[in-house]
Amino acid sequence: MSNKYLKEEQLTLELLDAIEKDSDISQRHLAKKMGIALGLANSYLKRCIKKGLIKIHDAPANRYLYYLTPHGFAEKSRLTASYLSYSFSFYRKAGDSCRNAYKQCKENGWNKIILCGISDLAEIAILRSYEIEIDIIGIYDPHTDLESFINHNVFHDLIILPEHDGYILTDLNTTKASYENLVLKVDAEKVIFPDLLHLEK
């Protein structure tokens, strides 16, 4: 299942959920709730109407009311089950992948690790670090304004990192670009990536 397909399913689920909770929701508010551009929200809405998941009614003052059809409710249930199933599967795979990465760290004699990229994978990596006695001393992510993530300092510049032994890549959004950018600045032998990311050195 591709990341693009999963993202589309997630956005469709968010749209159906928002409309079920508020039939009077505006497209602008819907886009804000889904965290996407207005045009993209409109595109998803039209697609759901065409599929028969949503019906539309005129309302006063040039507004529209949206309702889920029986088919829409059934699809929302299916998407919810699919999302939960994927989430549990991802959690298990990511946990195993992080454990394997930490074993590599131990074999290299590394104990102080910098995670590279704020993501669900970084969160799981932090949880798994307690089992293997690896010290996560910070997270490097130049693409966020966050100063901390799960009680760990976030660094936006490699120059100011505290003393460390190596890096583990945890970026899920721009994985390949983040890896390539990282190894331009640090020794590639110091970078480990969980096998879940399907990268090659």
C-alpha atoms as one frame of an Amber mdcrd trajectory, in Angstrom:
protein
   0.000   0.000   0.000   1.638   3.274  -1.119   2.044   6.351   1.076   0.007
   8.357  -1.458  -2.915   5.913  -1.222  -2.758   5.932   2.590  -2.722   9.747
   2.642  -5.766   9.870   0.340  -7.649   7.411   2.553  -6.755   9.403   5.661
  -7.944  12.693   4.130 -11.176  11.069   2.930 -11.772   9.745   6.453 -11.117
  13.193   7.946 -13.548  14.776   5.483 -16.332  12.258   6.180 -15.778  12.597
   9.930 -15.919  16.414   9.785 -19.153  16.381   7.753 -20.780  13.804  10.031
 -20.066  16.103  13.002 -21.146  19.327  11.266 -23.315  19.287   8.119 -23.170
  23.096   7.979 -19.369  23.216   7.715 -17.953  25.590   5.097 -15.364  24.417
   2.596 -12.870  26.906   4.001 -13.345  25.535   7.529 -13.184  21.991   6.165
  -9.842  22.718   4.466  -8.464  24.209   7.687  -9.614  21.192   9.700  -7.977
  18.799   7.224  -4.793  20.891   7.028  -4.906  21.204   3.226  -5.484  23.924
   0.622  -9.050  25.022  -0.122  -8.844  23.770  -3.730  -7.738  20.301  -2.589
 -10.538  20.128   0.005 -13.007  21.059  -2.756 -11.572  18.299  -4.961 -11.979
  15.673  -2.206 -15.507  16.886  -1.517 -16.504  16.613  -5.201 -14.968  13.141
  -5.389 -16.977  11.977  -2.346 -20.192  13.440  -3.792 -19.530  11.695  -7.119
 -18.941   8.374  -5.302 -22.259   8.764  -3.505 -20.681   9.103  -0.053 -22.054
  12.591   0.539 -25.249  14.331  -0.532 -25.589  18.074  -0.765 -28.545  20.410
  -0.100 -28.947  24.138  -0.693 -29.225  26.293   2.434 -30.036  30.003   2.860
 -27.431  32.690   2.091 -25.716  30.743  -0.721 -24.575  28.010   1.653 -24.715
  24.247   1.374 -25.474  21.475   3.838 -23.591  18.202   3.483 -24.818  14.828
   4.734 -23.307  11.372   4.737 -25.303   8.825   2.746 -25.686   5.233   4.041
 -22.853   4.390   1.629 -20.847   7.251   3.188 -21.348   5.875   6.718 -20.275
   2.403   5.552 -17.166   3.838   3.853 -16.293   5.842   6.980 -16.460   2.630
   9.053 -14.279   0.798   6.519 -11.709   3.595   6.429 -11.620   3.771  10.243
 -10.972   0.023  10.512  -8.338   0.219   7.762  -6.599   3.158   9.449  -6.505
   1.414  12.847  -5.229  -1.797  11.282  -2.477   0.104   9.449  -1.585   2.070
  12.600  -1.127  -1.082  14.705   0.819  -2.772  11.906   3.047   0.298  11.476
   3.662   0.492  15.235   4.815  -3.149  15.348   7.023  -2.867  12.248   8.503
   0.450  13.361   9.227  -0.927  16.830  11.065  -3.950  15.405  12.925  -1.724
  12.940  14.075   0.638  15.714  15.258  -2.275  17.855  17.370  -3.522  14.920
  18.832  -0.042  14.445  19.724   0.130  18.136  21.432  -3.263  17.928  23.620
  -1.786  15.172  24.383   1.146  17.481  25.417  -1.224  20.269  27.609  -3.216
  17.876  29.308   0.062  16.912  29.781   0.948  20.570  27.381   3.902  20.302
  25.217   4.946  23.242  24.502   8.640  22.595  22.233   9.019  19.593  20.687
  11.917  17.686  17.385  11.183  15.936  16.996  12.996  12.610  13.419  14.029
  11.836  10.311  14.552  13.970   7.708  11.915  13.092   5.702   8.963  14.411
   8.843   6.900  13.831  10.848   9.258  16.085   8.221   8.833  18.793   8.454
   5.037  18.564  12.262   5.234  18.483  12.224   7.196  21.749   9.964   4.610
  23.409  12.112   1.692  22.206  15.325   3.384  23.381  14.345   2.740  27.011
  14.311  -1.033  26.405  17.815  -1.152  24.880  19.467   1.448  27.132  20.285
   3.841  24.317  20.480   7.516  25.244  18.570   9.770  22.823  20.239  13.098
  23.484  18.233  15.165  21.029  16.430  15.394  17.715  17.807  17.199  14.692
  15.118  18.666  12.437  15.727  21.872  10.450  12.136  21.880   9.135  10.253
  22.518  12.383   9.759  25.398  14.806   9.401  23.012  17.754  11.958  23.400
  20.537  11.184  20.027  22.137   9.539  16.723  21.222   8.520  14.165  23.862
  10.787  15.757  26.478  13.782  15.831  24.118  15.465  18.986  22.809  15.023
  19.725  19.115  18.028  21.176  17.278  17.721  23.060  13.998  21.439  23.190
  13.232  24.015  20.376  13.262  26.698  22.748  14.575  25.055  23.100  18.001
  24.424  19.408  18.718  25.602  18.057  22.076  28.261  15.335  22.159  27.000
  12.188  20.411  28.120   8.928  18.816  25.849   8.646  15.777  22.568   9.428
  14.063  19.387   7.492  13.352  17.181   8.758  10.521  13.512   9.054  11.564
  12.122  11.390   8.880   9.029   9.855   7.235   8.052  12.744   4.953  11.165
  13.536   2.908  13.227  10.490   3.855  15.578  10.230   0.867  16.214  13.983
   0.669  16.856  14.173   4.427  19.330  11.283   4.253  21.173  12.775   1.276
  21.311  16.185   2.952  22.545  14.668   6.222  25.402  12.666   4.677  26.636
  15.772   2.878  27.286  17.277   6.321  28.276  14.298   8.473  30.168  11.026
   8.007  27.801   8.579   6.272  29.216   5.769   8.463  27.748   7.586  11.459
  24.195   7.429  10.045  21.898   4.445  10.627  18.420   4.224   9.193  15.721
   1.766  10.320  15.054  -0.873   7.626  11.416   0.272   7.616  12.580   3.282
   5.546  13.834   1.061   2.669  16.885   3.207   1.992  20.242   2.173   0.604
  23.579   3.754   1.415
